[in-house]
């Protein structure tokens, strides 16, 4: 989880960063941090997830892993979670 106001990344309690899968969570949240620092504006909070998931997927791909295998996130779910529904 990333808190824009405090510029803080919150990781799961037992996160160690020892595996590419755990590291991918940090990659995802670092994208949000960079979005915040760059003062990027989005139509809705969900829209900023697209780039974060893309970066996370690329990180996992470097290790022959995928979002779908490791987090049970398929492309349709990612599309829905990163689309503004207004």
Buried (B, 14 or more C-beta within 10 A) or exposed (E): EBEEEEEEBEEEEEEEEEEBBBBBBBBBBBBBBEBBEEEEEBEEEBBBBBBBBBBBBEBBEEEEBEBBEBBEBEEEBBEEEBBEEE
